[in-house]
Amino acid sequence: MNKHPIALAGTILFLFAVAGVGLVALVHHQTVDRIVANEREALLRELTALVPADTIDNDIISDALTVSAPERLGSKETLVYLGRKEGKAVAAVFTTVVPNGYSGPIKLLVAVLADGTLGGVRVVSHKETPGLGDKVEERKSDWIHSFDGKSLENPLLAKWGVKKDGGIFDQFTGATITPRSIVNAVKNTLLYFRDQGASLFHSPGA
């Protein structure tokens, strides 16, 4: 029996396998790079919607740190993006988590300006009921904009709640738990910033 054709076929199959693995690795590398770039662009859009690009001169994505304050910020570790201009504090954007949403955790971006007022709040992800709790999304209603410019003095702390609880923020018909939880999470983020905000900007980017 002639073994040469078998050996040749084996060699060809081996070369095809090597080429296939190499091609898959190349495509994976290029795809990963593109995914990372797209994710960075999407994050930058979200951050600059809360902290306009012309108000800062640093790379807000790179100028970030992780803090641990689950009782205030909702998760064991919270990433905080810092906006600065000429080295001075402009805003801190917290990746606050609402642990007690109606249908599960709700992830937020909460921008707090250096003077303690809110630059804005956005819902990044949630599992709330369509048509009810999902009104927290900017594309579904303008409710999330009710936080713009608010602080612990405006309104007073006792008024940081939904109207059903004696606060100033609207609730949704049939879905009080979702807005109540978000209001409380934003309030807690402001409380954290009140107590720890100055120390955030002492990070290496300062």
Secondary structure as the mmCIF struct_conf table of DSSP 4:
data_model
#
loop_
_struct_conf.conf_type_id
_struct_conf.id
_struct_conf.beg_label_comp_id
_struct_conf.beg_label_asym_id
_struct_conf.beg_label_seq_id
_struct_conf.end_label_comp_id
_struct_conf.end_label_asym_id
_struct_conf.end_label_seq_id
HELX_RH_AL_P HELX_RH_AL_P1 HIS A 4 LEU A 50
BEND BEND1 VAL A 51 VAL A 51
HELX_RH_3T_P HELX_RH_3T_P1 ALA A 53 THR A 55
BEND BEND2 ASN A 58 ASN A 58
TURN_TY1_P TURN_TY1_P1 ILE A 60 SER A 62
BEND BEND3 ASP A 63 ASP A 63
STRN STRN1 ALA A 64 VAL A 67
HELX_RH_AL_P HELX_RH_AL_P2 PRO A 70 LEU A 73
BEND BEND4 GLY A 74 GLU A 77
STRN STRN2 THR A 78 LYS A 85
TURN_TY1_P TURN_TY1_P2 GLU A 86 GLY A 87
STRN STRN3 LYS A 88 PHE A 94
STRN STRN4 VAL A 97 VAL A 98
TURN_TY1_P TURN_TY1_P3 PRO A 99 ASN A 100
TURN_TY1_P TURN_TY1_P4 TYR A 102 SER A 103
BEND BEND5 GLY A 104 GLY A 104
STRN STRN5 ILE A 106 LEU A 113
TURN_TY1_P TURN_TY1_P5 ALA A 114 ASP A 115
BEND BEND6 GLY A 116 GLY A 116
STRN STRN6 LEU A 118 SER A 125
HELX_LH_PP_P HELX_LH_PP_P1 GLU A 128 THR A 129
TURN_TY1_P TURN_TY1_P6 PRO A 130 LEU A 132
HELX_RH_3T_P HELX_RH_3T_P2 GLY A 133 VAL A 136
BEND BEND7 GLU A 137 GLU A 137
TURN_TY1_P TURN_TY1_P7 GLU A 138 LYS A 140
BEND BEND8 ASP A 142 ASP A 142
HELX_RH_3T_P HELX_RH_3T_P3 TRP A 143 PHE A 147
TURN_TY1_P TURN_TY1_P8 ASP A 148 GLY A 149
BEND BEND9 LEU A 152 LEU A 152
STRN STRN7 GLU A 153 GLU A 153
TURN_TY1_P TURN_TY1_P9 ASN A 154 PRO A 155
STRN STRN8 LEU A 156 LEU A 156
HELX_RH_3T_P HELX_RH_3T_P4 LEU A 157 LYS A 159
BEND BEND10 GLY A 161 GLY A 161
STRN STRN9 VAL A 162 VAL A 162
HELX_RH_3T_P HELX_RH_3T_P5 LYS A 163 ASP A 165
TURN_TY1_P TURN_TY1_P10 GLY A 166 GLY A 166
BEND BEND11 GLY A 167 ILE A 168
STRN STRN10 PHE A 169 PHE A 169
STRN STRN11 PHE A 172 PHE A 172
TURN_TY1_P TURN_TY1_P11 THR A 173 GLY A 174
STRN STRN12 ALA A 175 ALA A 175
HELX_RH_AL_P HELX_RH_AL_P3 ILE A 177 LEU A 200
TURN_TY1_P TURN_TY1_P12 PHE A 201 HIS A 202
BEND BEND12 SER A 203 SER A 203
TURN_TY1_P TURN_TY1_P13 PRO A 204 GLY A 205
#
